[in-house]
């Protein structure tokens, strides 16, 4: 195993939950999560040599994962597909916690791609400074956008 492969494995092992959470937020089913996860891994591998450490590894991973998922979402919207149905839904679970998480996911999923990315980073307890670094905007802009996003989410709840 080369040094690059060992470094890549370590980075993925330490951050796979973050990558998965981003992929989950931008997908509609488990297969799509898996596809996005693989695409993110490919893009991380391609970008590993050019990662210069100007930001934290976590910020770098978020930026690549979000960009990959947003690009994938845009591609899927342009494609016309035939929906397939199955007799089972692996995402369904009847307990109250799961239902609340599902409702939150549905509300967040109704947001635009950029807003969805911002709220995901905020839900992951990133600081405004870190969110700004991932998204390429100022801390003040992060603050303003989050207030607006939270208001949108509240209004969705009222409908």
Secondary structure as UniProt FT lines:
FT   HELIX           3..25
FT   HELIX           30..47
FT   TURN            48..50
FT   HELIX           57..78
FT   TURN            90..91
FT   HELIX           96..109
FT   HELIX           113..123
FT   TURN            124..125
FT   HELIX           128..135
FT   HELIX           139..158
//
